């Protein structure tokens, strides 16, 4: 005789599986965000931005007040600076001048171009030419 499964158990199992999938997906999103933050911070450092640690409660509160992981212009003493707050991962603030900001923009553009060239090269590798339709070969 075939035994029937309890529909309540099946529904509960589905809910547990759905919750587990959501947790894994959110964990993946957090990992991607951390990776993107690390990439940005490496480019900021390469452009000459200075990292300042949020090593006091006052500095941490200031970091929390800024929009996280966003490059923002800030004036100080008649000078324009650019700041990037990371209150979660490094608990730090990156600070740069106009010229460092311009270098950051140049590096981001260069990285984007390199990424596009890599993707194009990978696409070209995966494309195969049907040489048979081009016979007779060679034409010259």
N, CA, C and O of each residue as an XYZ file, in Angstrom:
560
protein
N       0.813     -1.166      0.000
C       0.000      0.000      0.000
C       0.874      1.254      0.000
O       1.905      1.306      0.671
N       0.455      2.240     -0.746
C       1.232      3.473     -0.846
C       0.803      4.450      0.245
O      -0.386      4.687      0.460
N       1.791      5.005      0.921
C       1.501      5.926      2.008
C       1.485      7.351      1.480
O       2.355      7.733      0.697
N       0.515      8.132      1.897
C       0.423      9.520      1.466
C       1.264     10.386      2.383
O       1.337     10.151      3.589
N       1.891     11.381      1.804
C       2.667     12.305      2.628
C       1.732     13.349      3.210
O       0.696     13.681      2.633
N       2.110     13.837      4.327
C       1.325     14.848      5.013
C       1.479     16.169      4.255
O       2.599     16.665      4.130
N       0.367     16.766      3.734
C       0.490     18.010      2.978
C       1.053     19.153      3.827
O       1.715     20.048      3.303
N       0.797     19.124      5.110
C       1.312     20.162      5.994
C       2.835     20.082      6.067
O       3.514     21.109      6.047
N       3.358     18.893      6.150
C       4.797     18.703      6.176
C       5.414     19.178      4.863
O       6.467     19.817      4.869
N       4.781     18.877      3.761
C       5.276     19.299      2.460
C       5.293     20.819      2.363
O       6.259     21.405      1.876
N       4.234     21.447      2.824
C       4.168     22.907      2.808
C       5.255     23.507      3.701
O       5.888     24.500      3.342
N       5.457     22.909      4.840
C       6.488     23.391      5.772
C       7.874     23.202      5.157
O       8.733     24.079      5.251
N       8.074     22.072      4.540
C       9.353     21.801      3.889
C       9.614     22.828      2.794
O      10.736     23.310      2.641
N       8.571     23.161      2.035
C       8.717     24.164      0.982
C       9.104     25.520      1.566
O       9.959     26.219      1.022
N       8.469     25.882      2.675
C       8.791     27.165      3.307
C      10.236     27.188      3.800
O      10.927     28.197      3.658
N      10.687     26.086      4.374
C      12.063     26.014      4.859
C      13.035     26.118      3.691
O      14.033     26.833      3.776
N      12.750     25.408      2.598
C      13.609     25.488      1.414
C      13.614     26.895      0.821
O      14.663     27.394      0.414
N      12.449     27.531      0.770
C      12.381     28.898      0.247
C      13.192     29.845      1.120
O      13.900     30.711      0.606
N      13.094     29.687      2.423
C      13.859     30.526      3.344
C      15.355     30.286      3.166
O      16.139     31.235      3.165
N      15.753     29.033      3.018
C      17.173     28.707      2.819
C      17.679     29.325      1.519
O      18.786     29.863      1.478
N      16.881     29.252      0.462
C      17.288     29.858     -0.814
C      17.436     31.369     -0.682
O      18.368     31.958     -1.229
N      16.515     31.989      0.045
C      16.584     33.446      0.237
C      17.840     33.828      1.003
O      18.497     34.814      0.667
N      18.175     33.064      2.019
C      19.374     33.352      2.811
C      20.629     33.226      1.945
O      21.525     34.067      2.014
N      20.686     32.186      1.144
C      21.838     31.987      0.257
C      21.923     33.120     -0.763
O      23.009     33.634     -1.030
N      20.779     33.511     -1.333
C      20.771     34.594     -2.325
C      21.215     35.907     -1.702
O      22.013     36.635     -2.293
N      20.713     36.216     -0.525
C      21.111     37.454      0.138
C      22.587     37.428      0.507
O      23.271     38.448      0.412
N      23.073     36.291      0.920
C      24.497     36.164      1.221
C      25.332     36.390     -0.021
O      26.396     37.005      0.047
N      24.862     35.900     -1.151
C      25.564     36.121     -2.411
C      25.575     37.583     -2.791
O      26.587     38.095     -3.269
N      24.452     38.264     -2.583
C      24.379     39.701     -2.887
C      25.346     40.481     -2.005
O      26.012     41.403     -2.476
N      25.425     40.117     -0.731
C      26.342     40.804      0.183
C      27.787     40.575     -0.240
O      28.611     41.485     -0.155
N      28.096     39.369     -0.695
C      29.449     39.068     -1.151
C      29.785     39.894     -2.386
O      30.886     40.435     -2.490
N      28.852     39.994     -3.313
C      29.080     40.796     -4.518
C      29.286     42.256     -4.153
O      30.162     42.921     -4.707
N      28.470     42.763     -3.210
C      28.595     44.160     -2.801
C      29.951     44.402     -2.139
O      30.597     45.415     -2.403
N      30.385     43.473     -1.278
C      31.696     43.616     -0.633
C      32.815     43.615     -1.666
O      33.776     44.374     -1.549
N      32.686     42.763     -2.676
C      33.704     42.683     -3.726
C      33.751     43.995     -4.517
O      34.831     44.505     -4.814
N      32.577     44.538     -4.856
C      32.522     45.805     -5.585
C      33.112     46.931     -4.744
O      33.811     47.798     -5.270
N      32.835     46.925     -3.442
C      33.388     47.942     -2.542
C      34.901     47.835     -2.500
O      35.598     48.848     -2.557
N      35.413     46.618     -2.401
C      36.861     46.411     -2.373
C      37.494     46.902     -3.675
O      38.537     47.555     -3.645
N      36.878     46.597     -4.813
C      37.389     47.073     -6.102
C      37.440     48.595     -6.137
O      38.442     49.174     -6.558
N      36.373     49.241     -5.699
C      36.324     50.706     -5.690
C      37.411     51.269     -4.796
O      38.095     52.222     -5.170
N      37.575     50.691     -3.626
C      38.574     51.194     -2.685
C      39.993     51.001     -3.219
O      40.868     51.827     -2.960
N      40.223     49.937     -3.948
C      41.550     49.734     -4.555
C      41.824     50.796     -5.613
O      42.943     51.299     -5.711
N      40.816     51.140     -6.401
C      40.994     52.169     -7.420
C      41.190     53.532     -6.763
O      42.017     54.325     -7.214
N      40.433     53.809     -5.698
C      40.616     55.074     -4.968
C      42.048     55.184     -4.451
O      42.686     56.227     -4.596
N      42.546     54.118     -3.852
C      43.919     54.125     -3.327
C      44.925     54.305     -4.462
O      45.897     55.046     -4.316
N      44.699     53.634     -5.588
C      45.608     53.765     -6.730
C      45.607     55.187     -7.287
O      46.612     55.645     -7.829
N      44.475     55.884     -7.152
C      44.369     57.256     -7.644
C      44.986     58.255     -6.673
O      45.107     59.437     -6.994
N      45.374     57.793     -5.495
C      46.025     58.680     -4.528
C      45.152     59.122     -3.377
O      45.581     59.928     -2.552
N      43.926     58.607     -3.301
C      43.070     58.946     -2.168
C      43.714     58.415     -0.885
O      44.366     57.370     -0.889
N      43.522     59.142      0.195
C      44.082     58.759      1.490
C      42.975     58.113      2.324
O      41.872     58.649      2.429
N      43.284     56.958      2.914
C      42.332     56.274      3.775
C      42.521     56.752      5.206
O      43.629     56.736      5.742
N      41.419     57.177      5.814
C      41.436     57.599      7.212
C      40.511     56.669      7.985
O      39.333     56.535      7.652
N      41.049     56.028      9.017
C      40.276     55.065      9.796
C      39.281     55.761     10.713
O      39.561     56.820     11.274
N      38.130     55.151     10.851
C      37.131     55.608     11.813
C      37.436     54.952     13.148
O      36.744     54.023     13.565
N      38.480     55.441     13.819
C      38.976     54.776     15.028
C      38.492     55.412     16.327
O      38.991     55.075     17.401
N      37.535     56.318     16.243
C      36.927     56.884     17.452
C      35.412     56.845     17.271
O      34.924     56.776     16.143
N      34.676     56.888     18.364
C      33.213     56.905     18.241
C      32.706     58.096     17.423
O      31.721     57.976     16.695
N      33.377     59.239     17.541
C      32.962     60.421     16.780
C      33.153     60.202     15.278
O      32.284     60.555     14.480
N      34.284     59.622     14.900
C      34.549     59.366     13.486
C      33.569     58.330     12.935
O      33.087     58.466     11.811
N      33.277     57.301     13.723
C      32.318     56.286     13.281
C      30.932     56.895     13.085
O      30.235     56.564     12.126
N      30.533     57.786     13.996
C      29.239     58.460     13.857
C      29.222     59.320     12.599
O      28.205     59.388     11.910
N      30.327     59.971     12.299
C      30.433     60.784     11.089
C      30.332     59.913      9.847
O      29.684     60.294      8.872
N      30.972     58.740      9.875
C      30.879     57.805      8.744
C      29.430     57.372      8.521
O      28.964     57.291      7.384
N      28.730     57.097      9.612
C      27.341     56.644      9.515
C      26.440     57.721      8.927
O      25.426     57.411      8.303
N      26.809     58.995      9.125
C      25.991     60.107      8.633
C      26.130     60.305      7.127
O      25.239     60.871      6.494
N      27.237     59.847      6.549
C      27.461     60.003      5.109
C      26.785     58.878      4.341
O      26.561     57.790      4.873
N      26.465     59.155      3.086
C      25.910     58.114      2.231
C      26.998     57.077      1.983
O      28.064     57.420      1.471
N      26.752     55.814      2.336
C      27.811     54.800      2.227
C      28.153     54.455      0.780
O      27.299     54.444     -0.107
N      29.448     54.172      0.585
C      29.979     53.685     -0.683
C      29.586     54.566     -1.873
O      29.237     54.070     -2.944
N      29.651     55.876     -1.660
C      29.349     56.842     -2.712
C      30.406     57.937     -2.662
O      30.707     58.464     -1.591
N      30.959     58.273     -3.797
C      31.962     59.331     -3.877
C      31.242     60.677     -3.901
O      30.476     60.969     -4.819
N      31.498     61.485     -2.883
C      30.789     62.749     -2.711
C      31.750     63.924     -2.642
O      32.809     63.813     -2.025
N      31.406     65.049     -3.263
C      32.221     66.262     -3.115
C      31.920     66.920     -1.760
O      30.769     66.981     -1.329
N      32.961     67.401     -1.109
C      32.824     68.073      0.188
C      33.788     69.255      0.217
O      34.942     69.139     -0.194
N      33.305     70.374      0.700
C      34.169     71.533      0.827
C      34.757     71.620      2.230
O      34.105     71.284      3.219
N      35.999     72.077      2.289
C      36.650     72.278      3.582
C      37.718     73.354      3.408
O      38.631     73.209      2.595
N      37.596     74.433      4.180
C      38.600     75.493      4.120
C      38.770     76.104      2.739
O      39.884     76.447      2.343
N      37.672     76.243      2.003
C      37.746     76.819      0.671
C      38.245     75.857     -0.397
O      38.356     76.244     -1.560
N      38.544     74.630     -0.038
C      39.029     73.602     -0.977
C      37.927     72.579     -1.228
O      37.090     72.330     -0.360
N      37.936     71.995     -2.412
C      36.996     70.930     -2.738
C      37.711     69.590     -2.592
O      38.778     69.375     -3.167
N      37.113     68.706     -1.825
C      37.631     67.347     -1.640
C      36.542     66.365     -2.040
O      35.362     66.708     -2.116
N      36.964     65.152     -2.289
C      36.018     64.071     -2.579
C      36.194     63.015     -1.500
O      37.313     62.621     -1.172
N      35.060     62.559     -0.950
C      35.107     61.582      0.134
C      34.272     60.361     -0.236
O      33.265     60.454     -0.938
N      34.724     59.229      0.256
C      34.051     57.947      0.046
C      34.013     57.255      1.399
O      35.052     56.870      1.936
N      32.815     57.100      1.946
C      32.660     56.504      3.279
C      32.327     55.021      3.160
O      31.454     54.621      2.389
N      33.038     54.225      3.934
C      32.742     52.797      4.040
C      32.573     52.468      5.521
O      33.522     52.039      6.177
N      31.357     52.671      6.052
C      31.145     52.461      7.478
C      31.050     50.997      7.888
O      31.037     50.693      9.081
N      30.983     50.086      6.920
C      30.777     48.682      7.258
C      32.034     47.830      7.121
O      32.477     47.218      8.093
N      32.608     47.787      5.928
C      33.726     46.873      5.692
C      35.003     47.347      6.384
O      35.505     46.676      7.286
N      35.528     48.494      5.970
C      36.805     48.939      6.548
C      36.619     49.972      7.652
O      37.566     50.312      8.361
N      35.389     50.471      7.794
C      35.117     51.538      8.766
C      36.112     52.677      8.570
O      36.833     53.086      9.480
N      36.109     53.168      7.326
C      37.091     54.183      6.966
C      36.490     55.191      6.008
O      35.390     55.014      5.485
N      37.249     56.253      5.795
C      36.879     57.321      4.892
C      38.045     57.542      3.938
O      39.180     57.727      4.376
N      37.772     57.524      2.638
C      38.791     57.856      1.644
C      38.605     59.323      1.274
O      37.488     59.759      0.993
N      39.701     60.086      1.273
C      39.656     61.509      0.975
C      40.641     61.809     -0.137
O      41.791     61.373     -0.099
N      40.170     62.577     -1.152
C      41.038     62.942     -2.258
C      40.757     64.345     -2.762
O      39.697     64.914     -2.501
N      41.709     64.890     -3.477
C      41.595     66.220     -4.065
C      40.965     66.114     -5.451
O      40.650     65.020     -5.919
N      40.789     67.250     -6.091
C      40.239     67.280     -7.447
C      41.117     66.482     -8.416
O      40.602     65.717     -9.232
N      42.434     66.657     -8.331
C      43.317     65.928     -9.254
C      43.261     64.419     -8.987
O      43.324     63.632     -9.932
N      43.146     64.008     -7.743
C      43.015     62.583     -7.430
C      41.667     62.043     -7.917
O      41.567     60.896     -8.354
N      40.645     62.879     -7.835
C      39.334     62.489     -8.357
C      39.412     62.279     -9.873
O      38.856     61.313    -10.396
N      40.098     63.178    -10.573
C      40.260     63.038    -12.019
C      41.022     61.756    -12.366
O      40.687     61.068    -13.329
N      42.040     61.448    -11.580
C      42.796     60.200    -11.788
C      41.909     58.985    -11.521
O      41.976     57.993    -12.245
N      41.089     59.065    -10.494
C      40.136     57.986    -10.195
C      39.217     57.761    -11.400
O      39.012     56.622    -11.818
N      38.664     58.844    -11.958
C      37.779     58.740    -13.118
C      38.516     58.102    -14.299
O      37.954     57.265    -15.005
N      39.770     58.498    -14.512
C      40.565     57.931    -15.603
C      40.769     56.431    -15.396
O      40.639     55.648    -16.337
N      41.088     56.034    -14.164
C      41.314     54.614    -13.869
C      40.034     53.800    -14.022
O      40.071     52.675    -14.520
N      38.912     54.354    -13.601
C      37.626     53.654    -13.747
C      37.317     53.449    -15.222
O      36.888     52.368    -15.625
N      37.533     54.485    -16.030
C      37.288     54.379    -17.467
C      38.216     53.343    -18.108
O      37.783     52.553    -18.947
N      39.476     53.350    -17.717
C      40.434     52.371    -18.254
C      40.023     50.955    -17.868
O      40.115     50.038    -18.684
N      39.570     50.770    -16.631
C      39.127     49.447    -16.178
C      37.896     48.997    -16.952
O      37.788     47.832    -17.336
N      36.975     49.917    -17.179
C      35.765     49.587    -17.931
C      36.122     49.162    -19.360
O      35.570     48.194    -19.884
N      37.049     49.895    -19.982
C      37.490     49.538    -21.345
C      38.157     48.175    -21.366
O      37.909     47.368    -22.262
N      39.002     47.920    -20.380
C      39.679     46.621    -20.309
C      38.665     45.495    -20.127
O      38.792     44.437    -20.743
N      37.658     45.721    -19.284
C      36.616     44.714    -19.078
C      35.840     44.455    -20.370
O      35.540     43.307    -20.699
N      35.515     45.535    -21.107
C      34.788     45.380    -22.368
C      35.626     44.638    -23.401
O      35.107     43.795    -24.133
N      36.925     44.951    -23.464
C      37.808     44.260    -24.403
C      37.923     42.781    -24.055
O      37.943     41.930    -24.944
N      37.999     42.479    -22.772
C      38.065     41.082    -22.338
C      36.791     40.339    -22.715
O      36.849     39.211    -23.205
N      35.642     40.967    -22.489
C      34.377     40.321    -22.841
C      34.273     40.108    -24.349
O      33.796     39.067    -24.800
N      34.723     41.098    -25.130
C      34.703     40.954    -26.589
C      35.624     39.826    -27.023
O      35.266     39.045    -27.905
N      36.799     39.726    -26.424
C      37.739     38.654    -26.764
C      37.150     37.296    -26.410
O      37.299     36.333    -27.163
N      36.480     37.219    -25.264
C      35.862     35.955    -24.873
C      34.726     35.586    -25.821
O      34.550     34.416    -26.161
N      33.955     36.588    -26.245
C      32.887     36.331    -27.219
C      33.467     35.834    -28.540
O      32.916     34.927    -29.163
N      34.591     36.438    -28.969
C      35.222     36.021    -30.218
C      35.766     34.607    -30.130
O      35.732     33.871    -31.117
N      36.264     34.214    -28.971
C      36.760     32.851    -28.807
C      35.640     31.828    -28.902
O      35.829     30.726    -29.418
N      34.463     32.209    -28.394
C      33.369     31.250    -28.391
C      32.679     31.167    -29.760
O      31.984     30.192    -30.047
N      32.870     32.182    -30.596
C      32.265     32.156    -31.937
C      33.143     31.310    -32.859
O      34.360     31.489    -32.911
N      32.518     30.400    -33.576
C      33.276     29.574    -34.520
C      32.787     29.859    -35.932
O      31.591     30.026    -36.173
N      33.715     29.909    -36.834
C      33.407     30.189    -38.224
C      33.224     28.873    -38.960
O      34.024     27.952    -38.797
N      32.190     28.780    -39.757
C      31.956     27.608    -40.590
C      32.750     27.798    -41.873
O      32.274     28.421    -42.822
N      33.959     27.260    -41.896
C      34.851     27.462    -43.039
C      34.323     26.808    -44.298
O      34.654     27.237    -45.403
N      33.512     25.783    -44.152
C      33.010     25.049    -45.308
C      32.200     25.914    -46.265
O      32.239     25.686    -47.474
N      31.485     26.879    -45.768
C      30.669     27.708    -46.652
C      31.508     28.721    -47.420
O      31.003     29.372    -48.335
N      32.784     28.865    -47.061
C      33.655     29.837    -47.713
C      34.580     29.182    -48.747
O      35.470     29.844    -49.281
N      34.382     27.905    -49.032
C      35.208     27.224    -50.030
C      34.911     27.748    -51.421
O      33.805     28.248    -51.629
N      35.788     27.674    -52.364
C      37.148     27.164    -52.248
C      38.059     28.153    -51.529
O      37.894     29.371    -51.592
N      39.000     27.572    -50.863
C      39.919     28.347    -50.023
C      41.323     28.042    -50.438
O      41.554     26.881    -50.777
N      42.271     28.896    -50.458
C      42.245     30.337    -50.279
C      41.846     31.030    -51.578
O      41.927     30.445    -52.658
N      41.421     32.264    -51.458
C      40.981     33.034    -52.641
C      42.163     33.707    -53.311
O      42.059     34.096    -54.475
N      43.229     33.851    -52.652
C      44.347     34.610    -53.231
C      45.495     33.713    -53.589
O      46.517     34.187    -54.087
